[in-house]
Amino acid sequence: MRGAVGYNVLWGIAPNKLYQTYQVFADQGNALELRALTVGQGYYVAIEAFDANGVSKASDPVRLP
């Protein structure tokens, strides 16, 4: 989202169970290292953008390998 202040990275073990969130501000770059994941467990992630006007709709979940 152009002009976003930051992003919420939502993740979980199923596309309808994205219960965990990590917030990243736009000035922190475009990489994120999540150390809360379990080796061997599949995960899904989605992204929301936010600014002073609110939060966008979450992207479609994507499965991580």
Summary of the structure (lengths in Angstrom):
residues: 65
radius of gyration: 12.1
end to end distance: 25.3
largest distance: 38.4
contacts: 131
relative contact order: 0.35
helix: 5%
strand: 42%
